[in-house]
């Protein structure tokens, strides 16, 4: 059994208390950790850390004051990776399409069947786990590269681009021996063993790092 800290957490944000309670009961009956919020403001008042075990946000698209779409925009501005499933009423399809274009995982039109809801949550949780793993790899890569000095970074980037030691030396106006010393330091500090591994590390830290 997973440790509590590794369990997915499903947040349900809806101003309709009966529906919110019904969805929380359904999620909990399937063994999910579920937390209800009566408004977007209530969720934003204590925005949770993204759980290591994954999770998602089930969000009503129309709510008073701060709408579901506005909450989506605010979470994106905060760079929070919660996958969002929108719940929509009749006539909200255009809004739902707008939400999907902005990165929502899916939308469900009320009323929806329990199994459709649970299947959609399962997909969103799986996506969240993938995003969390990718985020961890990104942060680890950035931390490894942050250990390099300015000169070591210059050498690392040129090596990752496929340049030989002599070519690196010519571009940076340093000797082959100095390049060799920097190369050793770069490999030790980043835990890489080749230019190809170094290139993958740089691209994990920044997809445009070798542009």
N, C-alpha and C positions, 0 to 999 in steps of 0.2 A: 504493500500500500504506500502511496506517495506521502511524503511529509507534508504537513499543512502548508508550509511556505512554498511548496512546489505545486500546489493545486491551482488549476485555473480559477480565475475570479471573473464572474459575469456581473456587470453593472447594468441595471435597468433604470432608465430615466424616463418617467412618464408622469404627467400631472393627474392622470386618472387612477385614483387609488385602487379601485377594484381590479382593473387590468394589471396594474403593477404587482399587487399581491398575488394574483393568479399566476403570473409568469414566474415570480419568485418561488412560489410553491412548486410549480412544475419543474423548475431547474433544480431545486433542492431535492425533490423526490427522485431525481436521476443522479444524485450524488455530487452535483456541482456546488461550488461556493457561489452564492448570489447575494448581491447588495442592492437595495432599492433606493432611489433618490426621487423626491417629488418634483424637482425642477432642475433645469440646467444650472441655476445659481447654486443650488444645494450641492450638486456634484462639483462645481468649480470651487466651492468654499473649502473643500478638502480633497483636492485632486490627488488620487492615490498614486504611489509608485507603480510602475508597470510590473506585474508579478512575473517571477522567473518561470513559473509553470504556465504562463500564458493567460489569456483572458480576452474579453471583448466588451463593447459597449452597445447595449440595445437601447435605441433612442427614438422617441417619438418625434416626428418631423415638425409637428405643429404644437407649440406650447406658448403660453403667455410670456410676455417680456422677452426672454432669451429663447429663440427658436432652436430646434434641433440643428438646422443648417448653420446658425450662428455659433452654436457650441462646437460643431465640427471645425469651423474656421479658427476658433480660439485654440482648440487643441492642436491644430496643425501649427499655429503660431508658436505654441509652447513646445513643439517637436515631440509630442507624446504619441506613441505608436499604437494606441488602442485601435484595433479594427472596429469599424462601426457598422451595425446592422440598423437600418432605419425602419420604423413602423409608420405606415402611411394610412390615411383614411381615403375614402372614395374621392376621386378628383385630384389627388396629390401626385399622380404619376409624373407629371412634368417636374415637380420639385424633387421627386425621387431620382429621376434621370440626372438632374443637376447635382444631386448629392453623390451619385455614382461617378460622375465625371470628376468630382472633387476627391475621389478616393474611397468612398464607402464600399464595403464588401458586397452588400446586397440590400434589398428592401423587401419588406413583407407588407402586403395590403391587408388591413383588418377587414373582417375577421380571418384569421389563418389557422390551419390545423396544427395541433401540438407537435406532431412528428416533423412537419415541415419546419417549424420553428427550431426544434432541437437539432435537426440536421444542419440548418443554417448556422446555428451557434457552434456546432462541432467544426464546421469548415472554418469559421472565423477564429476559433481557438487554435486550430492547427496553423493557420496563417500567422497568428500572433507569436506562436512558438518559433516559427521560422524567422520572423522579424526580430525577435529577441536574440536569437542565436547570431543573426547577421550583425545586430548592433553590438553584441559582445565582441565579435571578431573585429569589427571596425574600431572599437575603443582600444582593444589590445594592440592592434596594428599601430594606431596613433601613439600609444604609450611607448611602444618599442622604438619608433622613429624619433620620438621626442628626446630619447637618450643620446642622439647624435649631435655632435657639434655642427656649426654652420658649414665648415669645410668638409666634414664627413658626409653631410647631407648632399653636398654638391657631387662628391665622388660617388655616393650611393645611387643618385639619380642617373648619372651617366653610365654606371655599370649596369643598372637595370634596363637602360635603353640599348644595351648590347655592345657598348664600346669596350675595346681591350684596354689594358693598363696604359699602353703607350699613347693611345688616342685620348684617354682621360687626361694624362699628363700634359699632352700638347694643348688641349682645350683650357686647362686650368693653369698652365705655365708652371708646372711643378715636375720634379724628377720622377722617373719610374719607381725608384725605391720609396719615395714619399707616398706615391699612389698605393704601392703594395702595403705599406704600414697602415694607411687609412683604410684600405680594403679589409685588412684583418680586423681592425677595430670595428668597422661597420658590421661585419659578419658576427663578431662576438656579441656586440650590443643588441643586435636584432634577432639573434638566434637563427640566422639563415646560413645556408651552406653553398649557395650558388647565386649567380645573377638572376636566374629565372625565379628562384624563391624570393629574392629581394624585390623583383618586379611585382610578384603577386602580393607581397606585403604592402608595398607602396599603393597599389591599386585598391587594396582592401581599406586602407586609411583614407584614400581620396581617389575616386574613379578617374579624375582628371590629373592625377599626380604626375603622369608621364607625358602630358600634352606638350 
